[in-house]
Amino acid sequence: MAKLFQPIKFRDLTLKNRVFMSPMCQYSAENGLPNDWHLVHYGSHAIGGAGLIIIEATAITPEGRISPGDLGLWNPEQMLEFKKINAFIKSQGSATGIQLAHAGRKASTPVHWAQDKFTPWPIKGPSAIAFSEKSAVPIEMDLSDIQQIVDGFKTATELCIQSDFDVIEIHMAHGYLLHEFLSSHSNKRTDQYGGSLENRMRLPLQVAKAVRDSWPQEKPVFVRISATDWIEPQGWTLKESIQFTKELKKIGIDFIDCSTGGNVSDAQIPVAPHYQVKFAQEIKKQTDIMTGAVGLITEAEQAESILVSEQADAVLMGRELLRNPNWPLQAAHTLKADINWPIQYNRAKN
């Protein structure tokens, strides 16, 4: 059996294969509520055979949304809608994950196809530094604001339990709040949450611990990081990512989803196939934690080679799954892996 289609186990959860759907914002919610679009969108990818469906960045507070169209999980009404989606995903043999997030200084932006309907709200971040020249300047968070973030992640985790998710992924990448605290590029604080690496890691580690302690011990917690800001030796670096991962592992985090960038508006990123795989490989090697590779992975043989060469333990696919929700079924055919298809589709299997 191709390694891409071998099961992988995290705590008591066994996933049927190593094709994970990356969280990708749909900007189609209202008041944070999932709707029929989300049911059909995520449901179709479960039908298409992905082992784990990670629902897009879901804000822990209304102010933490990237846009008014973002999903949220801060009340029971939202929880019940997620529970319906999860039931369908699981009925197709896939596991369900959700990426819990707070956008920080990158919050309060319009949905790009509905800019005329946008009313901005105040934003906060670790320091009063805008993401770019065109971005609003955030209010520097005080200690009360920081505690509210930890509490918000804890409340969202409790709602995830009621929603029947299998996996929580904490969003600490792409220039959003927890990444902002990690990086010296965006965090210029002089208190216990800024300055040294130990201080800059403090809030992300507090969040990770709050989620891990609130989540059932038999279920895994993932973390997505940006392994570099792409402005080394300034900003967030691979060396710091390795040290941070070691601390996450002590808390009980099970898997590092290795992306890069997003915190520096003018960073020069060498985008090409496999350009981020080396970060998953190095973090896996240096910390002995399971990692996921992401970014411009489009071909079955490409994904298989990443796993066979032990550069990562799973692949996370984004845009390619938007183009082709049935990619896992087709990849199995390409790699000659005999997997179960939805019975309704069996006539197309061979």
N, C-alpha and C positions, 0 to 999 in steps of 0.2 A: 504494500500500500504506500502510495506517495505520502511523504511526511506532512504535506499540506492538509491531508485528510485523515491524519492520525489524531485520535482524541488527545486532549490536554486537560490536566486536572489542576484546579486551584482549590485548596482546602477540600470541602465536600462536593464541590461543583465540578462536573466533568463536561467539557464542551466537545461536541461531536467532530469538530475540525478546527483548524488554526487560521481560518479566514474571519477576521473581525471587521465589522462595519464601523468606520470612524465616525465620531459625532460630527455632523455637518448641519449648521443652522439652516432652517427652512423659512424663518421670518414670517410665519403664517399663523401665529397664535394671537389670541385676543385676551388681554388680562392674564396672560400666562397659561391659558387653558389649551390643552391639546384638542384637536377636532378631527373631522373625517379625513382631512388631508394627511395628518400624522398617522392615523390608523392604516390608511391605504399605503402610504409611503413606506412605513416601517414594516407593515405586514407583507408587502411585496418582496422585500429583501429577505424576510424569513422564508417565504416560499422559494426564493432564489437560492437558498442553501447556506447562507452565512452561519457560522457556528455561534457567533455572538453579535447581537445588534446593540450598539451603544447609541442611545438617543442623544440628540444634540445638546449643546450647552444649555443647561436649565438653571435659571437664576434662583438663588436662595431668598432674594428679596426683590420687590418691584424696582427699586433703585439700582439693583445690580444687573439689570438686563442691558444687553448691548443695544437693543432697539425695542420699540413697542411691540414688535412681532415675535419676540423671544418667548420660549416656554418658561414657565416658572413652577416652583414647588414650594409654596409657603402656606397653602391652605388645603382643607379637606376636599373641596370641590375639584381642585386640580388632581389630587391624589386619586379620586375615583375615576377620572378620565384616563389617567395613566394605567390604572388597573385593568381597564378594558383592553387597551392596546397590548399590555403584557400577556393577557390571557390568549389573544390570538397568536402572538409571536411564539409562545410556548407550545401552542397546539400544532405548530409546524416543526417542532423539534429544535428550535433555536433557543438560546438563552437571552435574557434581557438585561441590558445595562443602561445606566444613565450617567451623564456627565454633569455633576453639580458645579456651579460656577458663580462667580461675581466678576463683573467686567471692570470694576475700578474706574480708572481715568478714561477707559475706552467705552464707558457706558454712555447712554443718552445720545444715540445716533439714529438718523432716520432709516427706515426700510427704503432701499434705493429706488424701488418702484412706486413708493407712496410718500415722497418727500413733502408734498404739499399738505399732508395730514399730520405733520409732526409737531409736537410741542415738547421742547427739551425740558429736562429736569436737572437739578443740581447734581454734580458728580463729586466723588471723593476718591482719594488715593493716598499712598504713603507719604508723598510730598507734593507741594504745589507746583508741579512740573507737567506741562501739557505733553501729550504724545507727539504732536507735530505742530507746525506753525498754524495749521488750519483748525486745530483741536482746541476745545475749551480747557482752561486751566482748572484742575481739580482743587477742592478744598482739602487741606492736609488733615488726615484722620487723627482724632484724639484717642485717648485710651478707651473711652466709652464706645466710640465707633468700632474700635478693634475688637472689643469684647462682643459687640453685637454681631460681628462677622462670625466669630466662633460659635455663638449661640444659634445663628442662622443656619450654619452648616449642620449643627446637631439637630435642629428641628426638621430640616429637610431630610436628614438621614432617617429620622423616625417615620416620616411620611413615606419614604422609600420602602420601609418595611411593610407598611400597610398597602402599598401599591404592588407588592410582590415582585420586586426587582431581584435579580440574581447577583448583580454586580453594581457597585458604585465606583465611578471614576471621578476623582477630584481634579478639577481643571487648574493646573498650575503653570500653564503655558501661554504662548501667543500674546504676551503683553497685557494679560488681564490681571486682576488684583493681586493674586498670590505670586505670580511671576514678577509683578511690579515691586513687591516687597523683597523678593530674592535678589533682584539685580541692582547693583550699585549705580547703574545708569539712570534708574527711575526712583531709587530710594536714597534720599539725602538726609534722612532723619538723624538726630543726635541723641535719641533716647534708647531704651532697651530694644527697640525694633529697627534700629539702623546702625550703620557703621561697619562693624565686623561681620564676617560671614555668620558667626553664631547668632548675632542679633538679627540679621536679615532673614535667617531661616526660622526665627522664633514663631512668627504668626503662621506660616505654612505648616510647621510641625505641630503647632497647637490645633490647627484645623484637622490635620491628618489624625491626630490622637483622638479628637472629639468624634470624628466619623468612625474610626476603628472601634472605639470603646462603645459607641451606640449601636453599631451594626452587629448582627449575629456573628458569632465567632466562626461558624461553619461556612460563612460566605466571604468571598474575597473583596478586597478594596484595591483598586488600581489608582495610579497617579499619572496624569499626562504632564510631562515637563517639556520646556524648550531647552535642549541640552546646551545651546549657545545662543548668545545675542548676535553672533556674527560680527562682533567688533573687538575680538580678543586682541590684547589682553585686558581691555576695558570691558565693562558690563559683565554679564553672566557668562561663565565659561564652562567648558567640559570638565575641567578639574573640580570646579565648585559643584557641578551636577553630580559627580561621583561621590563627593563627600556628603552632599545632601541625600543622595540615594541610600548611603549607608545609614544615615539617621532615620530615614523613612522605614528601612528594613527593620530597625530596632523596634519601631512602633508596631510593626506587623503588616506593613503594606506588602502586597503580593506580586505586583507587576508594575513595570515602568513602561509607559507608552511614550516612546522617544520621538518627539518632534523637535523643531528648532524655530528660532526667530519670533518676530511679531512684536517685539518691545522697542525696537529702534526703527523709526519711520524711514530712514534713508540707508539702512544696512544693505550692503552688497552681498546678496546670497547667490551662491553658485548652483542654481537650480538645474538638475539633470537627473536622469534615472540613477537610483541608489545613493543620491547625495546625502541622505540622512541615515543610511543604514549603519555607517561606521560608528555613529554615536550609540545606537542600540548595542552594537557589538562590544564597544569599549566599556560601556556601563555594565553589561552582562559579565564581561571578563573580570572587571575590577571589583565587583560587589557580589557576584554569585546570586543575583536576583534574576527572575525571568523578565525578559524585555520584549517589546513589540517594535517592529520596523514599519515606518510609514513614509509616504511621499513618492509619487510617480512610480508606483508599483502597478503595472498594467497587464503583464503577461503571466500565464500559469508557470512557465519554466523559470521565469525570473523569481517569482515568489517561492517556488520550490527550492531554488538554489540558495536563497537566503537562509532557509531553514536547515537544509542539508549541511551547509557549511557552518552551522551553529552561530551565525551572526545575530540571530534573534530566535525567539520561541514561537512567535506568531507574526502575521502580517496584518496591518490595519489598512483598509482600502477606503478611499474617499470618492473622488470624482469618477473613477472607473466604474464604481458601483452605481453612481447616478446615471452613467451612460448605459449600464447593463446590469440590472438587478439580478439577472440569472448567471452572472459571471462564475460563481462557485460551481454551478452545475456544469457549465461549459468547461471550466478548468479541470474538473474531475474527468471529463471525457478526454481532454487533451493529455492528461497524465495517466490515463488508463486506470483510474481509481473507480471501483464499483461502489457507488454510494446510493442511498435511498433517495428517490425523487418523490415529490408529492404524487399521490396515486392518481390525481386528476391529470398529471402531466406525463404519466408513464409511457404513453403512446409515442412521445417525442424523445425518449431516452436513447434509443439506438437508431 
